[in-house]
Structure formats: C-alpha cells, structure tokens
Amino acid sequence: MRTDRESADGSPRIWGGTTLTERRETRRAALLEAALDLIGEAGASGVTMRAVCRHANLTDRYFYESFASRDELLDVLYRQVADEFLAPMTAFTAADDPSRDRALSEILVDKVLADPRKSRLFLVEPYSSTGLGQTTFAVMPVFTRIMQDHLFGHIDDPVRRRLAAVTMASGNAGMFSAWLNGSLRATREQIIEHCVATLTAYRAMYRS
C-alpha cells in the first residue's frame, strides 16, 4: 500500500515542484538562518523557539520537525559554523612551514570578518552563553589537535607540543572575541601581523 508521501509508482510525491524531504530541508535551513540573524542582532540569548519561528515565518510545528529544543538548534548551528572555520585550517596542514604563516593568518582573519553573525556565534557567544558550553568543549579540541599535529609538529616533546597548541588556541579565541565585541581596537593588518608574530614565537619557543 502506498503512503500519502508516495505517488502511484512509489516515487516521492511532488508538491509545488519539490519533495517532502526537500521542503523539510528548506524549512530547517530557514530556521538555522533565522537563528544566525538573531545571534547577530542580540546574541544567543535572543534565540528562542518563538523568536526563530517568527523570524523564519514558520510555526512551532515546523521547528519541532527539525529540532527537539532551542539548545539542539544552537548545537547544530555551532557545529556547522565550526566546520566552516576548520576548513581553511585543514588546507594549511604542512607541518612546521613558516612560509605559509601569513597566508593562514590572512585566511583566518578574513573568515572572521566575512560573516559577523557566524563569528559572533563561534568566538563570542561561548563566553556568555551557557547553552553552548558543552558543544564548545566538544568542538574546540579538534582545532587544538590540528595546531598540535601540524603547526607545532617540530616539537618532539608531546607535553610541550600540546602546551603550545592549547595556549595558542585559547589565546587566539580570546583575542578574536575581544576584537569582535569592540573591547580590542585593532585593524585587520594589525591582527594579521600579531597572528604571524605569535606563530613565529611559538615555533621558536621549543626549537632547541
């Protein structure tokens, strides 16, 4: 027996040129985009089920079609944004290659500037939103591992290698957060120069 979701030949039923799955994916994307807009305006505290639905012009029925709760929506959104920030780092995985430090720094800084909503979610909100705490703890070690294994691959001592990676990752996160929230006033070029200088210093720290 065919279901209401299938046509007579068993293929997905089409309404308005799209399948049910496609319409669900469109609604889910609209909810995530609405949450990003709200974060850009007021931070994660402004993300509620009702506010997201109102912004996306959808009812709460469609919210719960995709997410069990507001925290699940934020978790999914944070992980998606984190993957976007991770991509340029994985493109520069040549171990201990100082010649690529400036290019990497430029790409990361420009990524921060590209979409203020995403940068606020990824770099500012974890410091102020308890709802993102567990997600941040789960995601950030991936970034630390890339630094540890590639940027500081020349450090033989595994403890020192991890110390350099953890310290640099947390320090840069704090720097970008302060830059985005306005408490650190610096130009794009100053931030890039600082990132390059920091990489140089960390590479030299355990060189001998």
N, C-alpha and C positions, 0 to 999 in steps of 0.2 A: 504494500500500500504506500503510495507516495504521500509525502507530507506537504503542508502548505508552503514549505520552503523550497519545494522542488517542482519543476514543470513536468509535463506528462512524460517526457523522455528521461527524467531522472536528473537533469542538469539543474543548476541553481536557478531559482525563479528570479527574473529580472523585473525591477520596478524603476521607471524613470531612467533606464539605461544602466543601472547598477545592481549588483547582487546585495543580499542582506549582509554578507561579510564585508563588502566594500563600504556599505553605509555605516556599519559599526565602526570600521577603521576611521572613516571620516569624522564621525562623532567623537571618537576617542582623541583624535588629533586636535579637534577643535577645543576639547576640554583642556588638553595639555597646553595649547597655545593661550587659552584664556588664563590659565594659572600663571603662565610666564608673564603675561601682561599685568596681572595683579601684583606679582612679585616686583616687577619694575616700578609700579606705582607706590606700593606700600609695604613691600617685603612679604615674607612668608606668612606673617600674622594676618595679612589680608586675604589669604587663601582659605575660603570656607566652601563647603559644598554648594550653598545657595549662591554665593558670590560668583563662583566658577560657572554655574549653570546660567545665571543671569547674563554674564559676560559672553557666554557661548551661545545664548539664545536656545538653550535646551532645558528640558525638565529634569527633575531629580531622578526620574526613572532611567534616563539615559546615562546619568552619572554612575548609578549603581550597576548599569550594564557593563561598565568598564573597570570600575574601582570599588573596592569594598569600603573605603573610607578616604577621608582627606589625607591622612598620613600615607596611605598607599599611593595616592596620586603624586604626592611630593617625592616619595621614594623612587617611583618610576621616572619622574621628570629629572630628578637629581642625577640618577644613573645615566640617563640619556645625555645630559649635558656633560657629565664627567667623561663619557666616551668621546665626545667632540673635542674636549681639551686633551685627551690622551692621544688622539690621532697624530698631531704634529710632533709629539714627543717620540712616538714609536718610529717616526720617519727619520729620526736622528739617533739611531742606536749604535752607531760606530763607536766602539769602546775607546775612551781616552783620546778624543780627537779635537784638540783646542781650535783647529781651523774652522770648525763648524759652530763654535760657541755663539758667535754674533748672529748667525742665521737662525739658530734655535731661539735665541733671546728675542729676536725681531718677530719671529712667528708667534711666540707665546704672548708677547705684549700686544701684537695686533689682534690676536684671538680674544684677549681680554677686552679690547676696545670695540670689537666687531658687533657685539650684541650686549648692551648693558644689562638687559634682563637676565641673560644666562650667566654673565659674570657675577652679578649680584647673588644669584642663587648659589653658584658654586663656591664663591670666595668670601662673601659677606654673611649670608644667612646662617651658615653653620655656627657662627659665633653668637648668634642671637636667637636661633630657633631650636628649641629642644626637640621638636618633631623631626629634625634632621640628624640628630646626634648619632644614632645607631647606623644610619646609612653612611654618614661621613666616615665613621670608624671602619666600616666595611670596604669603602671605596679607596680611601687615601693610601693604604699600603701598596696598592698597585702602582701608584705614581712613585712612591718611595723605592719600590723594587726596581723600577726602570733606572732611576738615578743610581742606585746601588750597583746594579749589574753592568751598566754601560758608561755613565758619566764618570764613575769612580772605580771602574774595573781595574785600574792600575794599582789600587791599594790592596796589598796582599793580605793584611790582617782583616778578617771578616768583621770583627767588632768595630775597628776604626772605619771600615768601609760603610758599615751601617750607621755609625755615628755621623759621618759626613752627610749621608743621604737624608737621614731623618731631620737633622738640624737644618739643612738647606731647604728641604720640602716645607717644613713648618715655618721657617723664616720667610720664604717667598710668599707663602699663603697669607701670612700676617701683613707683609708689605703690600701685596695687591689689594687686600681687604681695606687697609688704611688709605690707599690711593683711590679706590673706588668710592669710599664713603666721605672723601674730601678732607680727612684729617692729615693726609700726606700730600703736599702740593709739589708736584714734580712734572716735568714734561715727559713725553714719550721717549725722547732720546736719553734723558737722564735715567729713566727706568731701565732702558736697554743697556746703557753703559754700566749701571750698577749690577745688572744680571751677569754681564760678561766679566766684570771685575770679581764678582763673588765666585763664579765658576773657576776663574784663574786662581784665586786664593785657595779655594778648596782643593783644587788639583795639586797645588804646591805644598799644602799642609802636611801630607803624609808621603811626599815624593821620595824622601830618603829612606 
